Amino acid sequence: MTLSISAQELLERYEVFLLDAYGVLVSTERALPGAAEFLEAIRARQKRFLVVTNDASRSAATIAKRQQGFGLSVEASQVVTSGSLLSGYFQRKNLVGAPTIVLGTGESNDYVREAGGVVVPATEETAQVIAVCDDAGYDLRLAIDDVITVLFRRLDRGQTCELVVPNPDLLYLRGEQAYGITSGSVALIIEAALKLRYPRHSLSFERLGKPHTPMYAEAVARSGASDLSHVVMVGDQLVTDILGAVNFGIDSVLVGTGITRLDELNDSKIQPTFSMADLSLASD
């Protein structure tokens, strides 16, 4: 059984706080309960926090500005995005200069260009990389049709293609009891089409963001933490935030303001270190 923890106890226990954005600090419409006060309390104690988000549709500066608009004191230097992991991916795969189809926003394209990719249209059959960065910024149905057509034609010619999804999230919190799909779900559609036509082919997307190791390694390195026992991940989804923290070897807290309901913990194999209703200090 997962132990509950108060915001005050959490602040006293850890030195570095890795905070998910959507479902923990904000929804698409506003800051969530206790978020602003919690960030200020971290600063008052001279501790550190990073916003660790699977968002690959906005730059760190854009995310920080948006959160500031919701009344949260967050600087661009305190934001780690999954989009920023593309640079390491392109370097590791020797893909600098590779023609790349990008499904995402203008800032998703910027992430790919900064990583060294050359952005090409979704119909371009010379594409060596397909990066699914977001569910917005393009005609979803048309883009998926174009991408699977390019993939099928390349595979039929004996060519292959690198597939990457910085943000593996399947769902996000749009507002009060309102939800939407994100790029992880788009990647699943493309993978399902590949498996249907090429059942013996193993081509699939490489996933960079939470719950996968690259995101946590980057966040911990950026935090400057020398002892993982001083670090905690605060998230709203068991299969991303919490699972990733467990696998990386850091403590975690599930908050009940996002996707995963706290009552689901009783039946889950994935267990956070602690749980809490929200970040409110006043409820302690």
Secondary structure, 3 states (H helix, E strand, C coil): CCEECCHHHHHHHCCEEEECCECCCECCCCECCCHHHHHHHHHHCCCEEEEEECCCCCCHHHHHHHHHHCCCCCCHHHEEECHHHHHHHHHHCCCCCCEEEEECCHHHHHHHHHHCCEEECCCCCCCCEEEECCCCCCCHHHHHHHHHHHHHHHHHCCCCCEEEECCCCCEEEEECCEEEECHHHHHHHHHHHHHHHCCCCCCCCEECCCCCHHHHHHHHHHHCCCCHHHEEEEECCHHHHHHHHHHHCCEEEEECCCCCCHHHHHHCCCCCCEEECCCCCCCC
